[in-house]
């Protein structure tokens, strides 16, 4: 993701404010300093940098004021300056607040990434659970079919070797009566019959 930081704020009037000893001129330069900052905020907001290049990032721009006292003076002189800028998607930062702001943004992005991962884990977990239930249902069906197969096998074996009219007895009787055969029934089945 991207963060746009503007650092082109003019400090000409602030410099004149600092260098004058005349109280009237101080007021004049202070007003000009605040007005210059307001114009820059308005101009920066109109440029709409955050939407310009279709980049993934914030919906606001950081306006960096490299001289801490210039920032403090402007905010003290115009209490609504920070909020007015924020309403125009501009966040004013100074050397002392820039790193904290960047770390806060990084933390929010990290949290957002983790939240997206948690949602994806939940989605994949649900899909895995559904697949597992389907697999269990298939195993139950295989078990039923194995039971059915075993029952059919036992029923076939009963017809083959149990009871008076079982097939092994009948087949052996035919051979003993003199039927011409080339093969013999397995001895273990004959032993079972006896």
Secondary structure, 3 states (H helix, E strand, C coil): CECCEECCCCCHHHHHHHHCCCHHHHHHHHHHHHHHHHHHHHHHHHHCHHHHCCCCECCCEEEEECCHHHHHHHHHHCCCHHHHHHHCCEEEEEHHHHHHHHHHHHHHHHHHHHHHHHHHHHHHHHHHHHHHHHHHHHHHHHHHHHHHHHHHHHHHHHHHHCCCCCHHHHHHHHHHCCCCCCCCCCHHHHHHHC
